[in-house]
Amino acid sequence: MATQDIEPGASQRLDKETREKLVTVIRHAVLLTWSFVVLFPLYWLVSMSLKPPGQANSLPPDWIFLPTVYNYIQLVQQSDFLAAFANSLFMVGASVILVLLIGVPAAYVLSRYDIPMERDVLVWILSSRMLPPIAVVLPFFIIFQELNLFDTRIGMILMYVSINLSLVVWVMKAFFDGIPETLEEAARVDGATQFQGFRKVVLPAAKPGIFSVAIISFIFAWIELLFGLVLTSFKAVPVTLFVYSFIGSRSIEWSMLAAASTAMIVPIVVFLIAVNKYLAAGLSFGVVIKE
């Protein structure tokens, strides 16, 4: 009888362990499959950039080949690519710094002070992202022509700032809302001014959010093509426009296109690695519960 009483319990435990193992196997299989789906295009791009021009788009594809850096050498030898790459680094980097200098304090004010019609202000800020770029590029073209900002680095920096400002304000406001105001009150009790409390208490606590919006702003500006295509011609050409030039009306230079695209990914990867420890916390903004 005792044996019969134990066997159903053991069977249930076995079934539970089996289900847990099965769920774990399925979870890992799904994650591996998804990782393959996400990483395979990157592998394809890099491998194509390392193939000789004649093999880049061969069908069936050559899975085993002798890698070559010929495409990268050709790319570096083109002064236009280096100029466009330097343009993008300068313009995107400056725009990220400027959008943080404007957007972070604005988000703090919206979070901490009673602003008349605050919700309307937030919706108005967000509305700048609601229209598709193709709908606003022509007005910007006319404005840039009138203000002598066409084909200038300053003009493109301002353009990138206008693209990312609403994102920075909204994300950072949510982050500031999650930081308890008691931290600033304690700083003021110790003699700190409002600005000192913001600089020495709030900003360090909001560092994950700041790095997160910096990365997203960098990526959005770095990959932008349409405004560079319409608002520049020679002096301020971004690297995306140079990459696009490998797509001709009659043919596509696949190997050079792959090499240039791979080179474009490098700054984003370097930036991600540099701020990786802040990124996870920043993407989960709001984990600090406001008291």
C-alpha positions in Angstrom: 0.0 0.0 0.0 2.8 2.4 0.9 4.5 1.7 -2.4 1.3 2.4 -4.2 0.9 5.7 -2.4 4.4 6.8 -3.3 4.3 5.9 -7.0 1.7 8.5 -8.1 3.6 11.3 -6.3 6.9 10.2 -7.9 5.1 10.0 -11.3 3.8 13.6 -10.9 7.2 14.9 -9.9 8.7 13.1 -12.9 6.1 14.6 -15.2 6.8 18.0 -13.8 10.5 17.7 -14.2 10.0 16.4 -17.8 7.7 19.4 -18.6 10.3 21.8 -17.2 13.1 20.2 -19.2 10.9 20.3 -22.3 10.1 24.0 -21.8 13.8 24.7 -21.3 14.7 22.9 -24.5 12.0 24.7 -26.5 13.0 28.1 -25.0 16.7 27.5 -26.0 15.7 26.3 -29.4 13.6 29.4 -30.0 16.4 31.7 -28.8 19.0 29.9 -31.0 16.7 30.1 -34.0 16.0 33.8 -33.4 19.7 34.5 -32.9 20.4 32.8 -36.2 17.7 34.9 -38.0 19.0 38.1 -36.5 22.8 37.4 -37.0 22.6 35.7 -40.5 22.1 39.0 -42.4 25.1 40.4 -40.6 27.2 37.4 -41.5 26.1 37.6 -45.1 27.0 41.3 -45.3 30.5 40.8 -43.8 31.2 37.7 -45.8 30.1 39.5 -49.0 32.5 42.4 -48.2 35.4 39.9 -47.9 34.7 38.3 -51.3 36.3 39.4 -54.6 34.0 41.5 -56.7 33.2 38.6 -59.0 32.1 36.3 -56.2 30.0 38.8 -54.1 26.7 38.0 -55.7 27.4 34.6 -57.3 24.6 32.1 -57.4 24.7 29.6 -55.8 26.7 31.5 -53.2 30.3 30.5 -52.4 30.1 29.3 -48.7 33.8 28.5 -48.7 36.1 31.2 -50.1 39.5 32.9 -49.6 38.8 36.2 -47.7 40.3 39.3 -49.1 40.4 42.9 -47.9 40.5 44.2 -51.5 37.1 45.9 -51.2 38.2 47.8 -48.0 41.4 48.9 -49.6 39.5 50.3 -52.5 37.1 51.9 -50.1 39.8 53.7 -48.1 41.5 54.9 -51.2 38.4 56.8 -52.2 38.8 60.2 -50.5 35.1 60.8 -50.9 34.3 57.9 -48.5 36.7 59.2 -45.8 35.3 62.7 -46.1 31.7 61.4 -45.9 32.6 59.2 -42.9 34.3 62.1 -41.1 31.3 64.3 -41.9 28.9 61.8 -40.3 31.1 61.3 -37.3 31.3 65.0 -36.6 27.7 65.9 -37.4 26.1 62.9 -35.6 28.4 63.3 -32.6 27.7 67.0 -32.3 23.9 66.5 -32.7 23.9 63.9 -29.9 25.7 66.2 -27.6 23.4 69.1 -28.5 20.2 67.1 -28.3 21.2 65.9 -24.8 22.0 69.5 -23.7 18.6 70.6 -24.8 16.4 67.5 -24.2 17.6 66.4 -20.7 17.0 69.7 -18.9 13.7 70.1 -20.8 12.6 66.7 -19.6 13.7 67.5 -16.1 11.6 70.7 -16.0 8.6 68.9 -17.4 9.0 66.2 -14.8 9.6 68.4 -11.7 7.6 71.6 -12.3 3.9 72.3 -12.8 3.9 73.4 -16.4 0.6 74.9 -17.7 -1.0 72.5 -20.2 1.9 70.1 -19.7 0.2 67.2 -21.5 -0.5 69.4 -24.5 3.2 70.5 -24.5 4.3 66.8 -24.5 1.9 65.9 -27.3 3.2 68.9 -29.3 6.8 67.8 -28.8 5.8 64.2 -29.8 4.0 65.5 -32.9 7.3 66.4 -34.5 7.8 62.6 -35.0 4.3 61.9 -36.3 4.7 63.2 -39.9 6.7 61.0 -42.3 10.1 62.5 -43.3 9.0 62.7 -46.9 6.2 65.2 -45.9 8.6 67.7 -44.2 11.8 67.4 -46.3 10.6 69.9 -48.9 9.8 72.7 -46.3 13.1 72.1 -44.7 14.8 72.4 -48.1 13.2 75.8 -48.6 14.0 77.0 -45.1 17.6 75.8 -45.4 18.0 77.6 -48.8 16.6 80.8 -47.3 18.9 80.6 -44.2 22.0 79.6 -46.2 22.1 76.2 -44.3 21.9 74.0 -47.4 24.8 71.7 -47.7 26.3 72.8 -44.4 27.3 70.7 -41.4 25.5 73.1 -39.0 22.3 72.6 -41.0 22.6 68.8 -40.8 23.4 68.9 -37.1 20.2 71.0 -36.5 18.3 68.5 -38.7 19.5 65.6 -36.6 18.6 67.4 -33.4 15.1 68.0 -34.6 14.7 64.3 -35.5 15.8 63.1 -32.0 14.6 65.9 -29.6 11.2 64.5 -29.0 12.6 61.0 -28.3 15.0 62.4 -25.7 12.4 64.5 -24.0 9.8 61.7 -23.7 12.2 59.0 -22.6 14.1 61.2 -20.1 10.9 62.6 -18.6 9.8 59.0 -17.9 13.2 58.4 -16.3 13.1 61.5 -14.1 9.5 60.6 -13.0 10.9 57.4 -11.6 13.6 59.1 -9.5 12.3 60.0 -6.0 12.1 63.7 -5.3 13.2 62.9 -1.8 16.8 62.6 -3.1 16.8 66.2 -4.2 15.0 67.3 -1.0 17.8 65.7 1.1 20.4 67.4 -1.0 18.7 70.8 -0.5 18.6 70.1 3.3 22.4 69.7 3.1 22.7 73.1 1.5 22.6 72.3 -2.2 20.9 74.6 -4.7 18.3 73.4 -7.2 20.9 73.2 -9.9 23.4 71.4 -7.7 20.8 68.9 -6.8 20.1 68.3 -10.5 23.8 68.0 -11.4 25.1 66.0 -8.4 22.1 63.9 -7.5 19.6 63.5 -10.4 22.0 63.3 -13.3 24.1 60.5 -11.8 20.9 58.6 -11.0 19.6 59.2 -14.6 22.9 58.2 -16.3 21.5 54.9 -17.6 18.7 56.7 -19.3 21.0 59.4 -20.7 23.3 56.8 -22.3 20.3 54.9 -23.7 18.9 57.9 -25.5 22.3 58.9 -26.6 22.7 55.5 -28.3 19.3 55.6 -29.9 19.8 59.2 -31.1 23.2 58.3 -32.5 21.7 55.3 -34.4 18.7 57.3 -35.8 21.0 60.1 -37.0 23.7 57.8 -38.3 21.4 55.8 -40.6 19.4 58.7 -41.8 19.4 59.0 -45.6 16.5 61.1 -47.0 17.5 64.4 -45.4 21.1 63.9 -46.4 20.0 63.2 -50.0 17.9 66.4 -50.2 19.7 68.8 -48.0 23.3 68.2 -49.0 25.2 68.1 -52.3 28.9 68.1 -51.7 30.4 69.6 -48.5 28.2 68.0 -45.8 27.4 64.6 -47.5 26.8 61.9 -44.9 28.2 58.4 -45.2 24.8 56.9 -45.8 24.6 58.9 -49.1 28.0 57.7 -50.1 26.9 54.1 -49.5 23.8 54.7 -51.5 26.0 55.8 -54.4 27.1 52.2 -55.0 23.5 51.5 -56.2 23.5 52.5 -59.8 20.6 52.7 -62.3 21.9 49.8 -64.3 24.1 47.8 -61.8 25.0 47.5 -58.1 28.5 47.2 -56.9 27.7 44.5 -54.3 31.1 44.0 -52.9 31.8 47.7 -52.4 28.3 48.2 -51.0 28.9 45.4 -48.5 32.3 46.8 -47.5 30.9 50.3 -47.0 27.9 49.1 -45.1 30.1 47.0 -42.8 32.3 50.0 -42.2 29.2 52.0 -41.2 28.3 49.4 -38.6 31.7 49.8 -36.8 31.0 53.2 -35.0 27.6 51.9 -33.7 29.2 48.7 -32.4 32.1 50.7 -30.7 29.5 53.0 -29.1 27.4 50.1 -27.9 30.4 48.4 -26.3 31.5 51.6 -24.6 28.2 52.2 -22.9 27.0 48.6 -22.6 26.9 48.5 -18.8 24.5 51.4 -18.8 22.3 50.2 -21.7 20.4 47.4 -19.9 19.4 49.6 -17.0 18.5 52.4 -19.3 16.2 50.3 -21.5 14.3 49.3 -18.4 13.7 52.9 -17.3 11.3 53.3 -14.5 12.6 50.5 -12.3 13.2 53.0 -9.5 9.8 53.3 -7.9 8.9 56.9 -7.0 7.9 57.2 -3.4 
